[in-house]
Amino acid sequence: MPRPLGAKIFGAALLLCIAAPRPAPAGSSAEGVAFLIRQGPAERLGIELHRARTLARDLGAAALLHGRADGRFVDGEGRDVPLSRFRVVWHHEDGIAPPRWDAASLRALARYVEDGGRLLLSGTAAGLLAALQIDAARTQPLTFGNDRSQAGLVPVAEGHPAFAGLDIERGVLWFSNAAYPAFAAFEPAGGIVLARTPGDAPVPLVEYRRGGGRAIAAAWRLGVPHRNVAAAYARNFRGLLANLLAYLGRDAAWEPPASTRPAPPDWEALRLAIVDLTETFGARYPHGGEFLRDLEKLEARWAGSDDPAAIRRAFADLQRAALCANPRIDFDRLLVIRRRADALGLPANYLGNTSLTPAGYDNRIAILSPVAPDGTLAALYEPEGGRFAGDVDLDFDAERLLFSMPDARGRWRVWEIGTDGAGLRLVPQIEEPDVDNYDACYLPDGRIIFSSTACFTGVPCVGGSEHVANLYLAARDGTIRQLTVEQDHDWCPTMLANGRVLYLRWEYTDTPHAFSRILFHMNPDGTEQMACYGTNSYWPNAMFFARPLPGHPTKLVAVVGGHHDVPRMGELVIFDPARGRFEAEGAVRKIPGRGRRVEAAVLDLTTAQSYPRFLHPFPLDEKYMLAACKPSEDALWGIYLVDVFDNIVLIREEPGYALLEPVPLRKTPRPPVVPDRVDLSRRDAAVLLADVYEGPGLAGVPRGTIKALRVISYQFAYQGMGAEPDSVGLDGPWDPKLILGT
């Protein structure tokens, strides 16, 4: 749950002086930077101000000064120190509202700027602009913390020194959990906007010219885990602050360029892909040399062209022609879901299909043929009454498919239909009036695994109102058996090439539940359930729609998202558990993100402001895949061909609709059948524990210390129960633990 921000703090002013990031100009008596806070020397600083003070010290040598109510500033021995001594004054605040300064101090600060001083206002101190008569900026208080979400800025002032040398990823300067907005909204009336937020609340970075001085408002607060953030995000935020101080310390102010030119296309991404396809397929990709020559011509024309838009269109045409000639696109029919754009039918990341309304989707299972922008999109099956149809899984022989759809009573069921549109039927499942079944996948021996609420468990944090779905096995003779026993959902079962089943498991019990959706794999009979990726990790929060990469024994791709985040959608990341299974250790590549290390971000809303957004990846090999993609906030959800070189090529979109779940309509290799190992005559289970000292749980415990093991069992809360007042402990454990023995 979000935490309330710290209470307002009022008191005398305190100055922290640090060395100037640039030398003072000749003839100037000003020196250094003053870091200004209101607390007196005897007052204890709050967590954030202490962190800000430490950050200021990291940027240079520091000395402490405090202020008086009459507008004077003195050092620790009471000696006056005029503000005019400093080239730059940096004031940071961490309260909910702008800080309350006495009138004399405000006049002193305003006079300082008028007389040529430079002022950096960060945190809620940015709300002082009106009191200083710099700008009538409007602020909307942030009444509880928003440090759960992504944070970043989109630079719009081309060439401004604030962004020099920083790692700007596809137009965004990310600092994620290193910082977060100080206001729900910060709307300046004037000034020069240097950068805007990529989404959500408008909290721009703004520069002002006032009298002989300058001021910059950066309404951003330090994130609580600032010392533990990924190095890339910390570098960006620290680098931004250092750049702002350096810029304000200079005499010359930045001036906007007379004209701007749009960013060029990603020439290198297309070049790398064409070279890769040429080297990989040889004669099967015969026009690679021609594509490269056309690319070189376009790139040469870019610099001198007075019509860059025309070149960008020509680049998009070349990109589509070159990449859609990929021999991996050896199919002429593509299964997709066509659904109304304003009714995506995506459950929240902590919910299942039962949270969705049964109807109102205007959707159909469709076939795109040929697989091209001008291909025909023909209906294979369209449900009556606008009922949901999705969660498609194609059989290995490509003659039939499974999908989820509510029945006439609104209960979710698993259906099967032929790829010719004939033979619609219900598959064997749990036919009870208070049970929902959905999200199924074929096994190579003809059985299916599906999700079902027959466990009658409820998600505890919503009082059990959400019905948990675990995984069940339906045999060919109609017998059904529960495979997983979890407190919370299992999602997205899919086959691995070795015959095991990959699925996403929400490990809710006794762990921070916003960070614990872990990829698991098991034998089709439910034996040998074990972690695949993410155990003990705080990132990724969720890995939906994971699929193995064909041709590689261990790599997989997943859509990485957060907890209270955008539903199911997120960033596209390739993982290799063979390289590591903890947080970003095995994260090979984010798409797009060529040449960048994937960084873990400990956040609840890890992708709330991130574009492009992805759903339903379908890998063609290790480097190329199809996916549903929404490239920008105002774009449609379409079907795209994407690759590890950062090419994102539109295959098809439909005005007013979202195109989702691309699956090539072709035969695929049938994985080997893993023989059942479960002994149904037994009522117990065998657990192999090789070494209790292995892993982080007992790190540092000397061998020989552990003398016995206590075995416990959980009793999960039922539907309609959970959280307070039904939990076992107040704001603590939500499940009774039964001791089976020691």
Secondary structure, 3 states (H helix, E strand, C coil): CCCCCCCCCCCCCEEEEECCCCCCCCCCCCCCEEEEECCCCCCCCCHHHHHHHHHHHHCCCEEEEEECCCCCEEECCCCECCHHHCCEEEEEECCCCCCCCCHHHHHHHHHHHHCCCEEEEEEHHHHHHCCCCCCCCEEEECCCCCCCECCEEEECCCCCHHHCCCCEECCEEECHHHEEECEEEEECCCCEEEEECCCCCCCCEEEEEECCEEEEEECEEECCCHHHCCHHHHHHHHHHHHHHHHHHCCCCCCCCCCCCCCCCCCHHHHHHHHHHHHHHHHHHCCCHHHHHHHHHHHHHHHCCCCCHHHHHHHHHHHHHHHHHCCCCCCCCCEEEEEEECCCCCCCCCCCCHHHCCCECCCCEEEEEECCCCCCEEEEEECCHHHECCEEEEECCCCCEEEEEEECCCCCEEEEEEECCCCCCEECCCCCCCCCCEEEEEECCCCCEEEEECCCCEECHHHCCCCECCEEEEECCCCCEEECCCCCCCEEEEEECCCCCEEEEEECCCCCCHHHCEEEEEECCCCCCCEEEECCCCCCCCEEEEEEECCCCCCCEEEEEECCCCCCCCEEEEEECCCCCCCCCCCEEEEECCCCCCCCCCCCCECCCCCCCEEEEEEECCCCEEEEEEECCCCCCCEEEEEECCCCEEEEECCCCEEEEEEEECCCCCCCCCCCCCCCCCCCCCCCCCCCCCCCHHHCCCCCCCCCCCCEEEECCCECCCCHHHHCCCCCCCCCCEEEEEC
